[in-house]
Amino acid sequence: MSRGALAGTAAAGAWAAAEPLARRVFGTEFGDVRLLGRLVTRGPASTPIGVGLHLVNGAAFGAVFERLGGRGRRQAVAAAQLENLALWPALAVVDRIHPDRRSGALPRLLTNRRVLAQEVALHLLFGLVLGTLVRGEKR
């Protein structure tokens, strides 16, 4: 596994660990771990599955970031925020198909400012961790 993939996995792990606090701070029940896990299954298995999927996504992001020459915290934060901006419109689809949205367990996501603020903060954390671990010259 490349340094970027390992760094992305670590960054996604930091995000997953911070998500419960972020939900309390921003006053929302939304989280990427929940989003991913509940798309696959319901019940207690949804959390570990969501974490696993989030780690895989982080690894892929980190590998691509490094492969494209990304280095350092500034570039990693910018890349993470760009990804957030690029994927945000996909929440229109999530609002229509996600089981927690359809059941009313989660509010509408696309236009939810608290969810947006939470995602910006967590993408910042992800970028800081990724950029700290992927810096300097390639080996």
C-alpha positions in Angstrom: 0.0 0.0 0.0 1.3 3.5 -0.9 2.1 6.1 1.7 -0.8 8.1 0.3 -3.2 5.2 0.8 -2.0 4.6 4.3 -2.2 8.3 5.1 -5.7 8.5 3.7 -6.8 5.5 5.8 -5.4 7.2 8.9 -7.2 10.5 8.0 -10.5 8.6 7.4 -10.0 6.9 10.8 -9.4 10.3 12.5 -12.6 11.5 10.8 -14.6 8.5 12.0 -13.3 8.9 15.5 -14.3 12.6 15.5 -17.7 12.1 14.0 -19.6 11.6 17.2 -18.2 14.8 18.7 -18.9 16.6 15.4 -22.5 15.5 15.4 -22.9 16.9 18.9 -21.2 20.2 18.1 -23.2 20.8 14.9 -26.5 19.4 16.3 -27.1 16.7 13.6 -27.5 13.0 13.4 -25.8 12.9 10.0 -22.4 11.2 9.5 -20.5 9.7 6.6 -20.1 6.4 8.6 -23.9 6.2 9.0 -24.5 7.3 5.4 -22.3 4.5 4.0 -23.2 1.8 6.5 -26.9 2.2 6.2 -26.8 2.1 2.5 -25.5 -1.5 2.8 -27.4 -2.8 5.8 -29.5 -2.0 8.9 -28.9 -2.9 12.5 -25.7 -3.2 14.5 -23.5 -4.2 11.5 -24.1 -0.9 9.8 -21.5 1.0 11.9 -18.5 -1.3 11.3 -19.4 -1.6 7.6 -19.7 2.2 7.4 -16.3 2.6 9.1 -14.8 0.0 6.7 -16.2 1.7 3.6 -15.1 5.1 4.9 -11.5 3.8 5.5 -11.4 2.4 1.9 -12.6 5.7 0.5 -9.9 7.5 2.5 -7.3 5.1 1.2 -8.4 5.7 -2.3 -8.4 9.5 -1.9 -5.0 9.4 -0.3 -3.5 7.3 -3.0 -4.9 9.5 -5.7 -3.8 12.6 -3.8 -0.2 11.3 -3.6 -0.2 10.0 -7.2 -1.2 13.4 -8.5 1.7 15.0 -6.6 -0.2 16.3 -3.6 2.0 17.2 -0.7 1.5 18.9 2.7 -1.4 20.2 4.7 -2.4 23.1 2.5 -2.8 21.0 -0.6 -4.5 18.2 1.3 -7.1 20.5 2.9 -7.7 22.2 -0.5 -8.2 18.8 -2.2 -10.5 17.5 0.6 -12.6 20.7 0.4 -12.8 20.5 -3.4 -14.0 16.9 -3.1 -16.6 18.0 -0.6 -17.8 20.7 -3.0 -17.8 18.4 -6.0 -19.8 15.7 -4.2 -22.2 17.9 -2.4 -24.8 17.9 -5.2 -25.0 14.0 -4.9 -26.9 14.6 -1.6 -29.9 15.3 -3.8 -29.8 11.7 -4.8 -29.1 10.6 -1.2 -32.1 12.6 0.0 -34.3 10.5 -2.4 -32.9 7.0 -1.9 -31.2 6.7 1.5 -33.3 4.6 3.9 -32.7 7.0 6.9 -33.9 9.9 4.7 -36.9 8.0 3.5 -37.9 6.9 7.0 -37.4 10.5 8.4 -34.6 9.4 10.7 -32.4 12.1 9.0 -33.5 15.5 7.8 -33.1 16.7 4.3 -29.3 16.9 3.7 -28.7 18.9 0.6 -29.9 22.2 2.0 -29.0 21.5 5.7 -26.5 24.2 6.8 -25.5 22.3 9.9 -24.7 19.2 7.9 -22.7 21.4 5.5 -20.7 23.0 8.4 -20.0 19.6 9.8 -18.8 18.2 6.5 -16.5 21.3 6.0 -15.0 20.8 9.5 -14.5 17.0 9.0 -13.0 17.5 5.6 -10.6 20.0 7.2 -9.6 17.4 9.8 -9.2 14.8 7.0 -7.0 17.2 5.0 -4.8 18.1 8.0 -4.1 14.5 8.9 -3.6 13.5 5.2 -1.3 16.4 4.5 0.7 15.9 7.7 1.4 12.3 6.7 2.0 13.0 2.9 4.6 15.7 2.8 8.0 16.4 1.3 9.7 14.4 -1.4 8.5 11.1 -2.8 10.6 8.2 -1.6 
